[in-house]
């Protein structure tokens, strides 16, 4: 954890060395500050900064952000670096992220390896760059290009960085290129601090504000970043740098920043849990996907995109045709959105193989069934796969609700069975719920973690129950929302309240998107009409059975939809809700938005407590990851259980007990919650 300084001729070479990522912790900052002084004392004629290993600098050490700042501060070090009387060169050997990019921006000249990547991702942690990033970057590449990196946290590969002028040169050996750089070139290079302020670009800033308001409602850091960019156009640099530092320090103590750091570390902890299981001898190289519907096609596409050889199985030629069409639609959408090039899309399509039935399947490391939610169908598929695939093949189900123990029970080796619950669309959503059946082997779980890594997904292990972690909480979420409808709320009021809280969509617009027929089939499977321990509100049944309202696809669900897909409140739905209230003897009332969101969230927290108590989820942060990455829970609130800790277990318990006094059926009191409330203990204390 140091900076190695050597003289190469009259060039001082500073190698930042804090493996594995060269994070800018206090010790490294101290060493860098001292090394700058030492280089001047040695009368070096040029200064070169580079990183040890494969990374230049991957940013600050976020673990320090919960403690008071410790000198020397990076902004002061970089002000010194930018003002050095000798030429300074950043030899960027790998990723330059956050403070790493800010170091490079404070140098006169930047040379990067072809595989280097650049980013200022601070907004994803609820802060802004705090060492000159919001001021030096626009002076170098302009407002429009800078806002993409600063406001949205976007990353830029080396080739694009060269095009934008972010770097001056590409080289397979940046350090050697820096040592060989001609003096005349260096004399012409001007440090960002000596360049004029960027040209105004109010259109770019207005577009950034609109995009953040639409895509990241409730988040505060991006708007501060936009304000700092706007200030870079006119205000003096020193004043702007001081203001940037002031905002950085204020934001890093904010609840949003703490929540985002919680998710950041939870994601890394989730991936690290792979070490608890045997590491496979090799990555997953081949896979079978059974079912080419929307989900199966998306899973096949995700696997193929990761370089896995995929064979997609259907039962007839018509099924193969539909599967091909689904794959082609995914590729076309990816090309349109710029997520994949046309050449890459063609390569993925060409790599996929199709098979009718199971007779001639190739050996595979993994087989995933993605058929519809029917236990008999899925058990038939498992039996057929077991008969034709090697005994070493993992057999996985993509079921959203069904009992994985029952699916595994018919196998000669149930240890090879596992649930791999992808989220729709499977090639986009980052969550992968790994459902551990009673007899799933450690080797199988190790392979599941390997697959998550190959697919760049967040792995969370769940035990077996109806709906696992996420869908079980979703069921409770919808039950609570339906109860509020019966008491007096409207679908649009519930949706608006949950969006105001920060959810990506409200429960009713989301259900219209997925289809009420799916919700209806699941409620029938669960037999909610006769299920003990819940308050039955028969609205989905009425909308589907009596009115054939299936959601957006039928032009009518909880909302009416016009020819352009625009939603409006439905008189039919309002009448159904009023009828349910009347039948239950409920006098409808006006329910404030805050009460709506509070009751829904309390119901979700209560269900999560039961999930933790039963061991379905190993720890609260697993619940947080599932809700954030699978269900649109606002990342900036840190997930459901982190949010619960902001309320406190005693307050949650008191509110649930008050609700239970009026409706004990809907509000059971969790023993776990009661224990935590008794000692005022946080849910976070249960994280490993």
ZAMARGU-4260 file (C-alpha; in steps of 0.2 Angstrom, whole numbers, plus 5000, padded with zeros to 4 digits):
<rodrens>
0) 5000/5000/5000 | 5013/5013/4994 | 5020/5023/4979 | 5036/5016/4972 | 5046/5030/4965
5) 5061/5027/4953 | 5071/5038/4942 | 5073/5033/4924 | 5085/5046/4917 | 5078/5062/4922
10) 5060/5055/4923 | 5052/5051/4940 | 5041/5036/4938 | 5028/5034/4952 | 5019/5017/4953
15) 5004/5017/4963 | 5004/5000/4972 | 4989/4995/4983 | 4983/4978/4977 | 4972/4972/4970
20) 4964/4988/4963 | 4975/5002/4969 | 4961/5010/4979 | 4965/5028/4985 | 4965/5024/5004
25) 4973/5036/5017 | 4989/5027/5016 | 4991/5028/4997 | 4986/5046/4997 | 4999/5050/5010
30) 5012/5040/5000 | 5007/5049/4984 | 5008/5066/4992 | 5026/5063/4998 | 5031/5056/4982
35) 5026/5072/4972 | 5038/5081/4984 | 5052/5069/4983 | 5051/5069/4964 | 5054/5088/4964
40) 5068/5086/4977 | 5076/5074/4965 | 5075/5088/4951 | 5066/5076/4940 | 5062/5084/4923
45) 5046/5075/4920 | 5034/5065/4931 | 5025/5049/4926 | 5011/5041/4936 | 5005/5023/4933
50) 4997/5009/4942 | 5004/4992/4948 | 4996/4977/4940 | 4981/4978/4928 | 4973/4993/4936
55) 4978/5011/4936 | 4967/5016/4950 | 4950/5010/4953 | 4944/5025/4964 | 4943/5029/4982
60) 4941/5016/4996 | 4922/5017/5000 | 4925/5009/5017 | 4932/5025/5023 | 4917/5035/5018
65) 4908/5031/5035 | 4922/5039/5045 | 4928/5057/5045 | 4939/5062/5031 | 4958/5059/5034
70) 4972/5071/5027 | 4980/5072/5015 | 4964/5074/5004 | 4965/5069/4986 | 4958/5086/4980
75) 4973/5095/4989 | 4985/5082/4981 | 4979/5085/4964 | 4979/5103/4965 | 4998/5101/4969
80) 5000/5089/4955 | 4991/5101/4942 | 5002/5115/4948 | 5019/5106/4947 | 5032/5115/4936
85) 5037/5100/4927 | 5027/5090/4914 | 5016/5077/4921 | 5010/5061/4912 | 4997/5048/4917
90) 5002/5031/4910 | 4986/5023/4911 | 4989/5004/4912 | 4971/4999/4916 | 4954/5005/4923
95) 4955/5023/4929 | 4939/5025/4939 | 4933/5039/4951 | 4948/5046/4959 | 4959/5037/4947
100) 4952/5047/4933 | 4954/5063/4943 | 4972/5059/4945 | 4974/5057/4926 | 4964/5073/4923
105) 4976/5083/4934 | 4991/5078/4923 | 4996/5087/4907 | 4996/5072/4896 | 4987/5055/4896
110) 4993/5039/4887 | 4982/5024/4889 | 4982/5005/4886 | 4970/4999/4873 | 4960/4990/4886
115) 4959/5004/4898 | 4942/5010/4904 | 4937/5027/4911 | 4923/5032/4922 | 4917/5044/4936
120) 4904/5033/4944 | 4902/5043/4960 | 4884/5046/4957 | 4880/5028/4959 | 4886/5029/4976
125) 4876/5045/4980 | 4890/5057/4979 | 4899/5068/4966 | 4917/5068/4961 | 4926/5077/4975
130) 4944/5080/4968 | 4941/5090/4952 | 4932/5078/4941 | 4917/5089/4938 | 4928/5104/4933
135) 4943/5097/4924 | 4934/5084/4914 | 4923/5097/4905 | 4938/5108/4901 | 4945/5093/4892
140) 4931/5085/4883 | 4916/5098/4884 | 4900/5099/4894 | 4890/5086/4883 | 4903/5072/4884
145) 4907/5076/4902 | 4889/5075/4908 | 4887/5057/4901 | 4901/5052/4913 | 4898/5063/4928
150) 4879/5063/4929 | 4875/5046/4923 | 4891/5037/4929 | 4894/5030/4911 | 4911/5022/4907
155) 4921/5025/4891 | 4933/5013/4883 | 4950/5019/4878 | 4946/5020/4859 | 4931/5032/4863
160) 4941/5041/4876 | 4954/5045/4862 | 4941/5051/4850 | 4934/5062/4863 | 4951/5070/4868
165) 4950/5062/4885 | 4967/5054/4882 | 4980/5060/4870 | 4988/5043/4865 | 4985/5024/4865
170) 5000/5013/4868 | 5002/4994/4872 | 5015/5000/4884 | 5009/5017/4891 | 5024/5018/4903
175) 5037/5016/4889 | 5027/5028/4878 | 5027/5041/4892 | 5046/5039/4894 | 5049/5041/4876
180) 5037/5055/4873 | 5045/5070/4864 | 5049/5085/4874 | 5041/5096/4860 | 5024/5087/4862
185) 5025/5089/4881 | 5028/5108/4879 | 5012/5110/4869 | 5002/5100/4882 | 4992/5111/4894
190) 4985/5105/4910 | 4966/5106/4913 | 4968/5120/4926 | 4977/5131/4912 | 4963/5128/4899
195) 4948/5140/4897 | 4932/5136/4904 | 4921/5124/4893 | 4909/5132/4881 | 4891/5133/4888
200) 4879/5119/4883 | 4862/5122/4891 | 4854/5110/4879 | 4865/5096/4886 | 4862/5100/4904
205) 4843/5102/4901 | 4843/5085/4893 | 4852/5078/4908 | 4840/5085/4920 | 4825/5078/4911
210) 4833/5061/4909 | 4838/5060/4928 | 4820/5065/4933 | 4813/5051/4922 | 4826/5037/4926
215) 4832/5041/4943 | 4817/5050/4952 | 4821/5054/4970 | 4840/5054/4968 | 4849/5070/4973
220) 4867/5067/4968 | 4865/5068/4949 | 4856/5085/4951 | 4871/5092/4961 | 4882/5085/4948
225) 4873/5094/4934 | 4874/5111/4944 | 4893/5109/4946 | 4894/5106/4927 | 4884/5121/4924
230) 4895/5131/4936 | 4911/5125/4927 | 4906/5137/4912 | 4908/5153/4921 | 4914/5153/4939
235) 4932/5154/4943 | 4940/5136/4944 | 4946/5138/4962 | 4929/5143/4968 | 4921/5128/4959
240) 4934/5116/4965 | 4930/5122/4983 | 4911/5120/4980 | 4913/5103/4972 | 4923/5097/4988
245) 4909/5105/4999 | 4895/5095/4990 | 4905/5079/4990 | 4908/5080/5009 | 4890/5084/5012
250) 4883/5070/5001 | 4894/5056/5007 | 4886/5058/5024 | 4868/5058/5017 | 4856/5044/5019
255) 4856/5041/5001 | 4875/5038/5000 | 4874/5027/5015 | 4860/5016/5006 | 4870/5015/4990
260) 4886/5010/4999 | 4876/4997/5007 | 4870/4990/4991 | 4888/4992/4983 | 4895/4981/4997
265) 4881/4969/4997 | 4883/4965/4979 | 4902/4961/4982 | 4898/4951/4996 | 4885/4941/4986
270) 4898/4937/4973 | 4911/4932/4986 | 4899/4919/4994 | 4905/4908/4979 | 4920/4904/4990
275) 4908/4894/5001 | 4906/4881/4988 | 4918/4870/4978 | 4924/4880/4962 | 4921/4870/4946
280) 4935/4864/4937 | 4930/4875/4922 | 4917/4887/4917 | 4900/4882/4910 | 4904/4879/4891
285) 4888/4871/4885 | 4869/4872/4889 | 4852/4866/4885 | 4837/4877/4886 | 4820/4869/4885
290) 4807/4881/4879 | 4809/4895/4867 | 4795/4907/4874 | 4799/4924/4879 | 4809/4918/4895
295) 4817/4903/4887 | 4823/4913/4872 | 4830/4927/4883 | 4839/4914/4894 | 4846/4906/4878
300) 4852/4923/4872 | 4860/4928/4888 | 4870/4911/4889 | 4875/4913/4870 | 4880/4931/4873
305) 4892/4925/4887 | 4900/4913/4875 | 4891/4897/4880 | 4886/4885/4867 | 4867/4884/4868
310) 4855/4871/4861 | 4837/4877/4862 | 4824/4863/4863 | 4806/4864/4857 | 4793/4850/4854
315) 4789/4853/4835 | 4794/4864/4820 | 4781/4877/4825 | 4789/4879/4842 | 4806/4881/4834
320) 4800/4894/4822 | 4792/4904/4837 | 4809/4902/4847 | 4819/4909/4832 | 4807/4923/4830
325) 4809/4927/4849 | 4828/4927/4848 | 4828/4938/4832 | 4817/4950/4841 | 4829/4951/4856
330) 4844/4954/4844 | 4834/4967/4834 | 4830/4976/4850 | 4848/4975/4856 | 4854/4983/4840
335) 4841/4996/4840 | 4846/5001/4858 | 4864/5001/4854 | 4867/4986/4867 | 4874/4975/4854
340) 4882/4978/4836 | 4874/4970/4821 | 4889/4959/4818 | 4888/4953/4837 | 4870/4950/4835
345) 4872/4939/4819 | 4886/4930/4828 | 4874/4926/4843 | 4860/4920/4831 | 4872/4909/4821
350) 4879/4901/4837 | 4862/4895/4843 | 4857/4877/4839 | 4839/4871/4839 | 4832/4853/4842
355) 4815/4845/4842 | 4813/4834/4857 | 4827/4826/4867 | 4833/4811/4856 | 4848/4819/4849
360) 4854/4832/4862 | 4873/4835/4863 | 4881/4833/4880 | 4880/4849/4891 | 4886/4856/4907
365) 4869/4863/4911 | 4851/4861/4906 | 4838/4874/4910 | 4819/4871/4908 | 4809/4886/4905
370) 4792/4879/4902 | 4776/4886/4909 | 4772/4884/4928 | 4766/4867/4929 | 4773/4854/4940
375) 4769/4839/4930 | 4776/4847/4914 | 4792/4852/4923 | 4794/4834/4930 | 4792/4826/4913
380) 4806/4838/4906 | 4818/4834/4921 | 4815/4815/4918 | 4818/4817/4899 | 4834/4827/4902
385) 4840/4815/4915 | 4838/4800/4903 | 4849/4808/4889 | 4862/4819/4897 | 4878/4814/4906
390) 4876/4811/4925 | 4887/4827/4927 | 4875/4839/4919 | 4866/4851/4931 | 4848/4851/4929
395) 4840/4868/4933 | 4822/4875/4933 | 4818/4892/4930 | 4802/4891/4940 | 4796/4907/4949
400) 4785/4898/4962 | 4785/4879/4961 | 4793/4867/4974 | 4811/4863/4968 | 4811/4849/4981
405) 4797/4840/4972 | 4805/4843/4955 | 4821/4835/4961 | 4813/4821/4970 | 4811/4810/4954
410) 4829/4811/4950 | 4842/4797/4953 | 4854/4810/4959 | 4844/4825/4966 | 4860/4834/4971
415) 4862/4839/4953 | 4845/4849/4953 | 4844/4868/4957 | 4833/4882/4954 | 4840/4896/4943
420) 4826/4909/4944 | 4830/4922/4930 | 4820/4939/4930 | 4812/4945/4914 | 4819/4951/4903
425) 4832/4938/4907 | 4846/4945/4896 | 4844/4962/4905 | 4839/4959/4923 | 4854/4957/4934
430) 4847/4946/4948 | 4849/4927/4948 | 4840/4918/4962 | 4849/4902/4965 | 4836/4891/4974
435) 4844/4878/4985 | 4834/4862/4986 | 4836/4851/5002 | 4848/4839/4992 | 4856/4851/4980
440) 4875/4847/4981 | 4888/4860/4986 | 4896/4856/4969 | 4880/4861/4960 | 4879/4877/4970
445) 4897/4881/4965 | 4893/4879/4947 | 4877/4890/4949 | 4889/4904/4956 | 4901/4901/4942
450) 4886/4904/4929 | 4881/4920/4938 | 4899/4926/4936 | 4899/4922/4918 | 4883/4931/4915
455) 4888/4946/4925 | 4873/4943/4937 | 4870/4946/4955 | 4868/4929/4964 | 4857/4927/4979
460) 4853/4910/4986 | 4836/4906/4992 | 4828/4891/5001 | 4813/4883/4995 | 4795/4890/4998
465) 4781/4897/4987 | 4789/4911/4977 | 4806/4910/4985 | 4812/4927/4992 | 4806/4940/4979
470) 4789/4933/4973 | 4784/4929/4990 | 4787/4947/4996 | 4778/4952/4979 | 4763/4942/4984
475) 4762/4951/5001 | 4765/4967/4992 | 4750/4965/4981 | 4739/4958/4995 | 4742/4974/5005
480) 4738/4984/4990 | 4722/4975/4986 | 4717/4978/5004 | 4719/4996/5002 | 4708/4996/4987
485) 4695/4988/4997 | 4696/5001/5010 | 4695/5016/4998 | 4711/5018/4987 | 4711/5017/4968
490) 4724/5008/4958 | 4731/5025/4951 | 4732/5031/4969 | 4742/5016/4975 | 4753/5016/4960
495) 4757/5035/4962 | 4761/5033/4980 | 4773/5019/4977 | 4781/5028/4962 | 4783/5043/4974
500) 4792/5032/4986 | 4804/5027/4972 | 4798/5011/4965 | 4800/5009/4946 | 4782/5005/4944
505) 4767/5004/4955 | 4759/4986/4958 | 4744/4988/4946 | 4753/4996/4931 | 4766/4982/4933
510) 4753/4969/4934 | 4745/4976/4918 | 4762/4975/4910 | 4765/4956/4915 | 4747/4951/4912
515) 4733/4948/4924 | 4731/4931/4917 | 4747/4926/4925 | 4742/4933/4942 | 4725/4925/4940
520) 4733/4908/4936 | 4745/4910/4951 | 4731/4914/4963 | 4721/4899/4957 | 4737/4888/4960
525) 4739/4895/4977 | 4720/4894/4981 | 4720/4911/4989 | 4701/4910/4990 | 4702/4897/5004
530) 4720/4900/5010 | 4721/4903/5028 | 4730/4918/5036 | 4726/4931/5022 | 4713/4943/5018
535) 4705/4938/5002 | 4700/4952/4990 | 4693/4944/4974 | 4697/4958/4962 | 4709/4949/4950
540) 4697/4935/4948 | 4682/4947/4944 | 4693/4957/4931 | 4698/4941/4922 | 4683/4930/4924
545) 4669/4942/4922 | 4677/4955/4911 | 4692/4947/4902 | 4703/4961/4907 | 4721/4954/4905
550) 4731/4970/4905 | 4740/4979/4891 | 4740/4965/4879 | 4720/4965/4879 | 4719/4984/4880
555) 4711/4983/4897 | 4717/4978/4914 | 4717/4988/4930 | 4718/5003/4918 | 4710/5006/4901
560) 4722/5008/4886 | 4720/5017/4870 | 4727/5013/4853 | 4743/5021/4858 | 4745/5011/4874
565) 4741/5027/4885 | 4733/5022/4901 | 4718/5030/4909 | 4707/5025/4925 | 4693/5012/4921
570) 4675/5014/4926 | 4673/4995/4926 | 4687/4993/4938 | 4681/5007/4950 | 4664/4998/4950
575) 4672/4981/4954 | 4682/4989/4968 | 4666/4997/4975 | 4657/4981/4974 | 4670/4972/4984
580) 4670/4985/4997 | 4651/4984/4999 | 4651/4965/5000 | 4664/4966/5014 | 4654/4979/5023
585) 4668/4992/5022 | 4664/5010/5022 | 4677/5018/5009 | 4687/5032/5015 | 4701/5044/5007
590) 4718/5036/5011 | 4733/5048/5010 | 4748/5043/4999 | 4759/5042/5014 | 4748/5030/5022
595) 4747/5019/5007 | 4765/5018/5005 | 4768/5015/5023 | 4756/5000/5024 | 4762/4992/5009
600) 4780/4993/5015 | 4776/4987/5032 | 4768/4972/5024 | 4783/4969/5014 | 4795/4971/5029
605) 4784/4959/5039 | 4785/4945/5025 | 4803/4948/5024 | 4805/4945/5043 | 4796/4928/5041
610) 4807/4924/5026 | 4823/4927/5037 | 4815/4918/5052 | 4812/4903/5041 | 4830/4903/5034
615) 4823/4906/5016 | 4835/4921/5015 | 4851/4919/5024 | 4853/4937/5029 | 4844/4954/5027
620) 4856/4961/5013 | 4850/4946/5002 | 4832/4952/5003 | 4839/4970/4998 | 4848/4963/4983
625) 4833/4953/4977 | 4821/4968/4979 | 4833/4981/4971 | 4838/4970/4956 | 4822/4960/4953
630) 4808/4971/4958 | 4812/4989/4955 | 4814/4994/4974 | 4824/5010/4974 | 4842/5007/4975
635) 4845/5024/4983 | 4835/5018/4998 | 4847/5003/5000 | 4834/4989/4998 | 4819/4984/5009
640) 4829/4979/5025 | 4841/4994/5025 | 4825/5005/5023 | 4818/4995/5038 | 4833/5000/5048
645) 4830/5018/5044 | 4813/5016/5053 | 4820/5006/5067 | 4813/4989/5073 | 4803/4996/5088
650) 4794/5009/5077 | 4790/4995/5064 | 4783/4984/5078 | 4772/4997/5085 | 4765/5001/5069
655) 4761/4983/5064 | 4754/4980/5081 | 4742/4995/5079 | 4737/4988/5062 | 4735/4970/5069
660) 4723/4977/5082 | 4710/4981/5069 | 4715/4967/5056 | 4724/4953/5065 | 4722/4942/5050
665) 4733/4953/5038 | 4746/4958/5051 | 4754/4944/5060 | 4768/4949/5072 | 4785/4942/5067
670) 4795/4934/5081 | 4811/4940/5073 | 4804/4958/5073 | 4799/4957/5091 | 4816/4951/5096
675) 4825/4965/5087 | 4813/4978/5093 | 4815/4972/5111 | 4834/4976/5111 | 4833/4990/5097
680) 4844/4980/5086 | 4846/4983/5068 | 4842/4971/5054 | 4860/4975/5048 | 4867/4966/5063
685) 4861/4949/5055 | 4872/4952/5039 | 4887/4940/5039
</rodrens>
